[in-house]
């Protein structure tokens, strides 16, 4: 994604990131928003743009901290996968804390085709000076997620109307091969509940609002 293709508010956010020095070893940048808001697409574009501007940026998705189905099932949480309580939130917070100070951090990545996280699949190397972290709950005002807020050197929140999110979520499940009825049920039964949690319970002080209503999303972002 080139600079002209980025939403104006995201371009402004990128320029702010470049100008502000990091509090720790690296700049830690949060890009948060509800499911189907375009986080993955815009985060990749943001990283690519920052790298054209002289930074050495890398992307770290929150999704690698999904709890495994073997944990969710006995807890009765499998149908709520993607909700705040279905992540290793404490482990994620510790990883973000380490990003600010440690030389190298190895982190898990979520494999959508396998529906599970793969340990040790991503690396933030010593030479990386900026980390863009993307995920639903980076600004959530619930413990332990709210321990993340003081760690960010910059934070952006993707804003999309709820009805548009609903349509995107249904289209996502259709794209993954579900029939119409099942796609609507998946979107309305779990995804929209998670989206409402993100919209209603995320911190907003000092956060840049980014209009991502024109960003296409069939992915897990």
Buried (B, 14 or more C-beta within 10 A) or exposed (E): BEBEEBBEBBBBBBEBBBEEEBEEBBBBBBBBBBBBBBBBBBBBBBBBBBEEEEBEBBBBBBBBBBBEEEEBEEEEBBEBBBBBEBBBBEBBBEBBBBBBEBEEBEBBBBEEEEEBBEEEEBEBEEEBBBBBBBBBBBBBEEEBBBBBBEBBBBBBBBBBEEEBBBEBBBBBBBEEEBEEEEBBBBBEEBBBEBBEBBBEBBBEEEBBEBEBBEBEBBEBB
